[in-house]
């Protein structure tokens, strides 16, 4: 069964903050039936209402579970406290969400094995709470978890070894490639742990990726990230989530083109 095509709402964050309802209406008009919300605790009820209005499901979502405070998109920390796991899971219930995925932790927390062990401990503790509520916990990578190396093993793979079997992974294929790791081989090594991927493409032009947000991202299937082979290598894939960290073109056109890439691949 093909993975469910979804879109990470961080992609259209500016539009979403300006007008939640019309943004979700446009996402639905572009052919999506599912979305992956971010920072959803503060707006769970209006978000749930708007999703229902436009026939959209939110089966996965991003919320911090292994950090005490919010982490900025560029990886820098803040002093803004995050909701508790119970608050996160209450909001997930409101949205009908089954899997809550930690979007990432600060790069400074990937410098030694003890830090990775602590992240695993926090995710495992959250998974224990989630399991009692019929929910699942996951972790999503950026580049730094893969750039970190421990005795020849990437930080993300070390984390996977330390996680409770109930904790799943969402592999961002673009950030894996940015880290110099072959996304296909990575997915083969991680096996059934990976239930979701971020279907994100780019040119990986050295100049364009020098700053955050990266300036090289393009619609799925038009860059150099081996998305099709990676999707084929994900043996337990449930969700294929379109995302742009930044995009120079029309974002809604970009996500629709990426969704068509997924539809065409699924139809083969």
C-alpha positions in Angstrom: 0.0 0.0 0.0 1.5 3.4 -1.0 2.5 5.8 1.8 0.0 8.6 2.5 1.1 11.8 0.9 1.1 14.7 3.3 2.6 18.2 3.7 4.5 19.7 6.6 2.6 22.9 7.4 5.9 24.6 8.4 6.3 24.9 4.6 3.5 27.5 4.4 4.0 28.9 7.9 3.7 32.6 6.9 0.4 32.0 5.2 -0.8 29.8 8.0 -0.1 32.4 10.7 -1.9 35.1 8.6 -5.0 33.0 7.7 -5.3 29.5 9.0 -8.6 28.7 7.2 -7.8 29.9 3.7 -4.3 28.4 3.9 -5.7 24.9 4.6 -8.3 25.4 2.0 -5.5 26.1 -0.6 -3.6 23.0 0.6 -6.7 20.9 0.1 -7.2 22.5 -3.4 -3.7 21.5 -4.3 -4.7 17.8 -3.9 -3.6 17.0 -0.3 -5.8 15.0 2.0 -3.3 15.0 5.0 -1.0 17.5 6.7 1.7 17.4 9.3 1.2 20.3 11.7 3.9 22.0 13.8 3.6 24.0 17.0 0.0 22.7 17.2 -0.6 22.8 21.0 -1.5 26.5 21.1 -4.1 26.2 18.4 -5.3 22.6 18.5 -9.0 23.4 18.6 -9.2 25.9 15.7 -6.8 23.8 13.7 -8.9 20.7 14.2 -12.0 22.6 13.1 -10.3 24.0 10.0 -8.9 20.6 9.1 -12.3 19.0 9.3 -13.9 21.8 7.2 -11.4 21.2 4.4 -11.3 17.4 4.6 -7.8 17.2 5.8 -6.3 14.7 8.3 -3.4 15.3 10.7 -2.1 11.8 11.5 1.4 13.0 12.3 2.7 16.3 13.8 5.8 17.9 15.2 6.2 18.9 18.8 9.3 19.0 21.1 9.4 16.1 23.5 13.2 15.9 24.3 13.9 19.6 24.9 13.0 21.9 27.7 12.6 25.0 25.5 11.8 25.7 21.9 14.6 25.3 19.3 14.7 27.8 16.4 14.5 26.5 12.9 18.2 27.3 12.5 19.1 25.1 15.4 19.7 27.8 18.0 18.1 27.5 21.4 15.7 29.7 23.2 14.4 30.2 26.7 10.7 29.7 25.7 9.4 26.7 27.6 7.8 23.9 25.6 4.4 22.3 26.5 4.6 19.2 28.7 4.2 15.8 27.0 0.7 15.5 28.5 -0.2 18.9 26.9 1.2 17.8 23.6 -0.7 14.5 23.7 -3.9 16.2 24.7 -3.6 18.4 21.6 -2.8 15.4 19.5 -6.0 13.7 20.7 -7.9 16.8 19.7 -6.5 16.6 16.2 -6.9 12.9 15.8 -3.1 12.5 15.5 -1.6 9.1 16.1 2.1 9.9 15.9 3.9 12.9 17.5 7.4 13.5 16.1 10.1 15.5 17.9 11.4 17.8 15.1 15.0 17.9 16.3 17.3 18.9 19.2 20.1 21.5 19.3 23.3 20.6 17.4 25.2 21.2 20.7 23.5 18.1 22.1 25.3 15.8 19.6 28.9 16.2 20.7 29.2 13.0 22.8 27.5 9.7 23.5 26.2 10.8 26.9 24.2 13.5 25.2 22.7 11.1 22.7 21.8 8.7 25.5 20.0 11.6 27.3 18.0 12.4 24.2 17.0 8.7 23.9 16.0 8.6 27.6 13.7 11.6 27.1 12.1 10.2 24.0 11.7 6.8 25.6 10.0 8.5 28.6 7.6 10.4 26.3 6.9 7.2 24.4 5.9 5.5 27.6 3.4 8.2 28.4 2.1 8.2 24.8 1.7 4.4 24.7 -0.7 4.6 27.6 -2.8 7.0 25.5 -2.7 4.9 22.3 -0.2 7.3 20.7 3.2 6.9 19.2 6.4 9.0 19.4 9.0 9.6 16.7 12.1 11.7 15.9 12.9 13.8 12.8 16.5 14.6 11.8 18.3 17.5 10.3 21.9 17.3 9.2 23.7 17.6 12.5 22.5 14.2 13.8 24.1 12.6 10.8 27.2 14.7 10.7 27.9 13.6 14.3 30.0 10.3 14.3 30.5 7.9 17.2 33.0 5.1 16.4 32.0 5.2 12.8 28.2 5.3 13.5 26.2 8.4 12.8 24.5 10.1 15.7 21.0 9.3 14.3 21.8 5.6 14.1 23.3 5.6 17.6 20.1 7.2 18.8 18.0 4.5 17.0 20.0 1.8 18.8 19.2 3.4 22.1 15.5 4.1 21.6 12.6 2.0 22.9 11.3 -0.1 19.9 8.1 1.9 20.2 9.9 5.1 19.1 9.8 5.5 15.3 11.8 7.7 12.9 11.0 10.2 10.3 14.0 10.6 8.0 14.4 13.9 6.2 15.9 12.8 2.9 17.2 16.3 2.0 19.0 16.8 5.3 20.5 13.4 5.1 22.0 14.2 1.7 23.1 17.6 3.0 25.0 15.7 5.7 26.9 13.7 3.1 25.0 10.5 3.9 23.4 8.4 1.2 19.7 8.5 2.1 19.1 5.1 0.4 21.8 3.3 2.4 20.6 5.1 5.5 17.1 3.9 5.1 18.3 0.3 4.4 20.3 0.4 7.6 17.5 1.8 9.7 14.9 -0.6 8.3 11.5 -0.9 9.8 12.2 1.9 12.4 11.4 4.5 9.6 7.7 5.0 9.2 7.8 8.5 7.6 10.1 10.5 5.4 10.3 14.2 4.4 10.2 14.2 0.7 12.4 17.2 0.1 14.7 17.9 -2.9 17.5 20.3 -3.7 20.4 21.0 -6.0 22.9 20.8 -3.0 24.8 23.7 -4.7 27.6 24.6 -2.2 26.9 28.3 -2.4 23.1 28.0 -2.0 23.3 25.8 1.1 25.9 28.0 2.9 23.3 29.7 5.1 20.0 29.0 6.8 17.4 28.7 5.3 19.0 26.9 2.4 18.4 28.5 -1.0 18.7 25.3 -3.1 15.4 23.5 -2.4 13.3 22.6 -5.5 10.1 20.5 -6.0 10.4 16.8 -5.5 12.0 15.0 -8.4 13.7 18.0 -9.9 16.9 18.1 -7.7 19.7 15.6 -7.0 18.4 14.0 -3.8 17.7 10.3 -4.8 14.0 10.5 -3.6 12.6 7.7 -5.7 15.3 5.2 -4.7 15.0 6.3 -1.1 11.2 5.8 -1.1 11.7 2.3 -2.5 14.2 1.5 0.3 11.9 2.5 3.1 10.4 -0.9 3.9 7.9 0.2 6.5 6.9 3.6 5.1 3.5 5.0 6.2 3.8 8.7 5.5 5.6 10.6 2.7 5.6 14.2 3.8 6.4 17.1 1.4 8.3 20.0 2.9 10.3 23.0 2.0 12.5 24.9 4.5 12.5 27.7 2.0 11.5 28.0 -1.7 12.1 30.8 -4.1 9.0 30.1 -6.2 5.3 29.9 -5.4 5.1 27.6 -2.4 1.7 26.2 -3.2 2.8 25.4 -6.8 5.9 23.8 -5.3 4.0 21.5 -2.9 1.5 20.6 -5.7 4.4 19.6 -8.0 5.9 17.6 -5.2 2.6 15.9 -4.5 2.3 15.0 -8.2 5.7 13.4 -8.0 4.5 11.2 -5.2 1.3 10.3 -7.0 3.1 9.4 -10.2 5.5 7.2 -8.4 2.7 5.5 -6.5 0.8 4.8 -9.7 3.7 2.9 -11.3 
